[in-house]
Amino acid sequence: MKKPGIKIGILSLGCPRNLTDSENILGRLNLKGYPVVDISKADVAIVNTCAFIREAKEESIDAILDLIELKKEGRLKKIIVYGCLSQRYKNKLVKELPEIDAFIGKISLDYKHKRFPLAPRHYAYLKICEGCINNCSFCAIPKIKGKFTSLSEESILKEAGEFNRQALSEINIIGQDITGYGMDTKGAPGLCGLLEKILRQVSNIGWIRLLYLYPSRVNRELLQLIGRTPKICKYVDLPIQHISQRILKLMRRQTSREDILGLLDRVRTAIPEVALRTSVIVGFPSETEKEFKELLKFIEESRFERLGAFIYSREEGTSAYDLKKQVPHKEKVARFNMIMSLQQKISRQINEGLQGKVMDVLIDRKDKDCYLGRTQYDAPEVDGLVYVRSNRELKEGEFAKVKITDTLEYDLVGEA
């Protein structure tokens, strides 16, 4: 039995997949009668942690230490550490952080109750799978999250229907690798089959965005579906990680240099107005200066509309951990800076080509004397913004026609 009046607060760190889990945890607790409040007013604090790379682990530890200080001051009664950090390091954390009341790696989330929203009210994340079906040598996710599992078609469609009743502006379909959907379940539809079923019941939704597509499983059927469906954002997120054939093999990626080049051509042919996003890793063990310059040249020639770079993080438990010829940190940082400097120039040039165009912009919020919004080419939290001036009041979640009047490296400026 719960004690009456115990207030719950949550701090959700890391990716949108974690955010979705946090919303489901709060939904379950709220259904049991626990009030959900800002963490500064809570009796019990839950921190949903990330442990993907070193920086994420450091952020999680810092957040936990801040909560411990609140507990010492008597402003918190209990602290629960949930998620990836607990899953990966529970035994060590129990010894080092005795102030924590519970470490929980993961619980079964049935997705049958109503979520408690933490994202802005006009968009949501729809998770369709757990874990990862790939075993890249640099990644600890399979160790943390376990085997790949497709969520049930019934639960996914139920959530999509709920979002449709709420008339959300945008649904972001997420998973560590959504192209693997159905591969683990006999008789289940693949990603395209699932998307077609979702599309049939989201008439009130403005945009559907697909996040995290594994390159080797992006087929013609999927590209044609994206290309012909106005509701699906013309935004293709393909993490390639590298372009050197030797490095790709060491990373245990299921693609070759030729595969990647051919796929980029097919994507841009099938979806002429597409924005391609990718991510790359610099400083992978034994990456030579020549191989890094090969990656740099590839990025310059491919001109991705969106690109994120990561400095290789040596993670225990991964097969890359013991690889020889680790690249010095100083060199990894230098390579990262070169990649991002190049991408900044590319992004500025691409944005300059949008000057004078009229674009559909989803208004996220008001900020002082202007509104902040996004085009279909910008995922929430990770991509650029459109700074919108308007003579009339715009509402959060509204789609506005905006004429682009100025451009920045990553952002746009326009008039409604």
N, C-alpha and C positions, 0 to 999 in steps of 0.2 A: 504493500500500500504506500502510495506517495504521501508525503507530508503536504498539507494544504498550503498554498501560497508560495511554493518553491518556484522561483523564476529562473528560466533557462536562457542563457546567451551563447552564441556560437561565433567563433572566428574561423572563417573558411579560407585556407591558403591554397595556392597552387592553381590548377587548371579548372576549366568549366566542369569537368567530370567530378572533381571534388565538390564544386558548388552544388551540383545536382544531388550528390549524396547528402550534403548538409541540409538541403531543402527537404529531402525525404526523411532524414532523422528528425528535424524539427516538426515536420508534418505529423509523424508518428507520436512524438511527445506532446504536441499540442492537442492531438486527438484524445490523449489520455488525461488532458486537463491541465497540463503544465503551461503557464503563461510564458510566451517568448518575448524577451526584451532585449534592448541593447546590452552588449556585454558589460558595459560600465555599471549597469543597474542590476546585474544578475546575481543570484545566489550560487548557481552552479554554472561554471564556464566550460564549454566544450571547444577544443581547438582541433580542427580537422587539418592534419598536417600533410606536407609534401616532402618526399625524400628522393626525388628523381635525380637531382644533381647536387653537388656540394653547396651551391648558393641557396638552393631550396631548403636543404637541411639546416643551414645556418639561419635562414629566415624563420623556420619552424622553432628552432631552439630559442632564438631571441624572443619570439612571441610567448613561448612557454615561461621563460624567465620573467617576462613582464607580468604575466598572470600570477606567478608565484609571489611577486612583490605585493600585488593587490590582496592576495590571500593573507600574507603576513600583516598587512595593514588592517585586516578584518573586513575588507570590502567584498571578499569572496569566501564562500564556505567550502566549496569543493571545486577541483579541476579535473577534467577528464581529457586525456590526450587520445585522439582517435586518428585512424587512417594510416598512411604510408609509413610515417616515422615509427609508429608503434608496431606496425606489421614487421618492419625490417629490423628494429633495434630494441624490442621490448625488454629483453633480459638485461641489457646494458643500462637502459634508461631507468628501470626499476631501482637499480643500485645507486645511480647518480642523482636521481631526482625523487627523494623520498617524500617531498611535499605533494606529489601528484597522487590523487586518490584512485585513479584507474587508468590503465593503458589498454586500449581496445584496438586491435588491428583492423578487423572488419566484422560487420554483422550482415545477416541476410536482409537485403532491402527488397521488399516484395512489390513496391511501386503500385500498390492497390489503394492507398489512401491519398488524400489530397496533400500536395506539397505545401510547405510554408515558403512563399517566394522571397528570395534574397536578391535576385536580379531585378532590374527595373521592371515595372509592371507590364510594359508593352512588348517585351520579348522574353523568350525562355529557351532553355536547353533541353533537348530530348535525347537522352542516352539510349542507344540501341544495343550495346554490347559492353561486356566487362573483360578486362585482361587483354592480352595481346597474342595474336596467332603467329607473329614473327619472333625470331630469336636473334635480333641484331646483337653483335658482340659487345657493343658499348652500352647497352640498355639494361637497367635493372628492373624494368616494369614487370616482366614475366615472373621474376623472383618475388616481387611485392604483391602483385595482383593475382597471380596464379594463372591457370589455364584460361584460354579464350572461351567466353560463354556468350552466346547470343541471347538477349532477353526475349521473352515470349512475345510473339506477334500480337497476342491478345492485349498484353499490358501496354505495349507501345501504341497500339491503335486507340486504346482507352485514353491514354495521356494526350495523344494528338487530338482526340475528340473534345477533351476538356479544354485544351488550348483554343480550339475552334469556338467553343461556347464563350470563351473569354474574349474572342475576337482580337487575339494578339496580332501585332504588326509583323512579328518575325519569329520563326522557329529555327534554332540552330541544331542540326542533327549531329550528335557527337558520339565518339567512342575512340579507343586508342587506334583502331583501324576499322572504320565502318565498312570498308570493302570486303571484310571477312564475314560480314553478317550472313548467317545461315549455314556456313561451311561446317559447323560442328553439330548441326541438328538435321536428322534425316527428314526429308519432306518439307523443310522450311524454305520460304522464298529467299532468293538472294537479295542484294541491296536494291536492285532495280524493281523486283517484284514487290518488295516492302514499300518502296517509295511510291509506286503506283497506287497501292492501297491507301497510303497516307494521303496522297493527293486527292483521292476521291472523297475524303471527309474533312478537308480543311478549306472550304470555300471562303471562310471569313478571315483567313490568314493572308497577309500581304506577301511576305517573302519566306522561302525555305532555303536555308544555307547548309551546305554539306561541308563538314570539317574533318580533315585527316583522311585522305584517300591514299592507300598504299599504291605506288606507281605500277607494280606488276599486275595488279588486279583492276586497273581502270581500263575497261573494255569499250568497244564501239557502242554497245547497247547503252551503257551508262552515259557516254558522251552525247549520244543522240537524244537521250531523255533530257539531259540538262539543256541542250541546244534548242529543243522544240517546246520546252515548258516555260512560259513566261514567269510563273511563280517561283521557279528555282533560280536563285541568284547565279549570274554568270561569273562565278568565283570558284576556281578549282585549286584546292590546297593539296599540293603534291610534295611532301618532304622527300627530297632526293639524297640529302646528306653529303654527297661528294660526286665527282665526275671521273676521277682517276680510276681506271679499271682495277689496279692493284689494291687501292684503298677500299673500293666497294667490296672486293672479295674479302679483305680482312674484316670489314664491318659486317660480313655475312648478310649483305643486302641481296635481294632476289632479282636484281636488275644489273645490267651492264651499261657501259657508256652509250653503246648503240641503241639499247632499249630506251634510255632516257631521251636521247635526241629524237628518236622516232616518235615517242609518246608526245613530246612537246609539239611536234609538227601536227600530229593527229588532233590534239586538243585545240590548237589554234585554227585548224581547218574546220573542225566540227562546230566550234563556238567562236565565230569571228570577233565578237565583242568581249571576249573573256579577259578576266584579270587572273593571272597565274601567280599563286603564292607558293614559295618553297622555303625550306630551311636547310642549312648546311652546317657541318661541323668542321672547325679548324683545329689543327694541332693534334689530330688523331695519331696514336703511336706510330712512329717511323715515317710520318708524312714528310716528304722532302720538300725543299724549296721549289724544285721543278714541278712537283705534283700540286703544290699550293698555287703556283702561277698558272697551271693548267686549269684549276678551279676558278681562279680570278678571271682568266680569259673567257672561260665558258659563261660566267655570270655576265661579263661585259657584252658578249655576243647574244645571249639568250634574252636579256632585258626583261627579267621578271618584274611584273608590276608591284609585287610585294615579296619581300625576302627577309627572313630572320636568320641570324647566325648565332651559333653556340660555340663556346670554347670547350674543347673536349674535357670532360670530367672523369677522372679515373675512379670507377665505382667497384668496390669489392663485390665479389660474387659474379661478376661478368667475365666472359671469356677474354675480353680485351685487357683486363686488369694486369695480367702477367706478360703482356706483349713487351718486347724489348724496344729500345730506342724511344723512350718517352720524350716528347718534345718539351723543352724548358718552358716554364710558365711565361717568362718574358717574351719569348718568341711566339707563343700562342696568342698572347694579348696583341702583339704587333700585327699578326695575321688577321685577327678579328677586326682590328681598327682599319686595316686596308680594305677588307671586304665591305664594311659598313660605310666607309668613305665613298667607295665605288657605287654602292647601291643608292646612297644619298643623291649622287649626281644623276643616276639613271631615273630615280623616282622624280627628281625635279624636272627632268626633260619630259617624262611621260605626263606629268601634271600640267606642264606648260602647253601641251597639246590639247588640253581640255578647256583652255581659255575661251570664253564666249559661248560655250555649250550650255544647253539647258538639261539638267539632270534631275532624276527623282532622288530626293533626300529624305531619309527617315529621321525625324527630329527626336533626339534622345533627351535633351534637357535645355533649360535656359541658363545662360551664364552672363550675368551683368547686362550688357547692352546688346547681346546677340544670342543666337541659339546655336547649340552644338548638335550636329547630325552626321549621318553616314550615307554613302552611296551603297548600292548593292555590292560594290567591289571592296567593301571594308567590313570585316568582322568586328563585333564589339570587343573592346578592351585591347586588341592587338594591332589594329590597323589605323589609318589616318582618320581625320575628322573633316567636316565641312563647317566653317564658321558662317552662319547664315544671318543676314540682316533682313528685317521684315517690317513693313509699315503696319501690318496687322498682327494680332496675337496668334502665335503658333502653339499647338498643344503637343505635349509629350506623346510620342507614338504616331503622330500625324505624318503622312507623306506629302512633302511639299515640292513643287516645281521650282528649281533654283537655277538661276543663270550664274555661271562661274565668272567672277570679275577679277580674281587674283589667284595666284598659285604660290605655294611654299614648297619646301623639300618634300614633305609627306602629307601636307594638308591643303585644303582648298578654301577659298573665300567666295561667297556668293550672295546674291539678292534673291529673295523669294518673289 
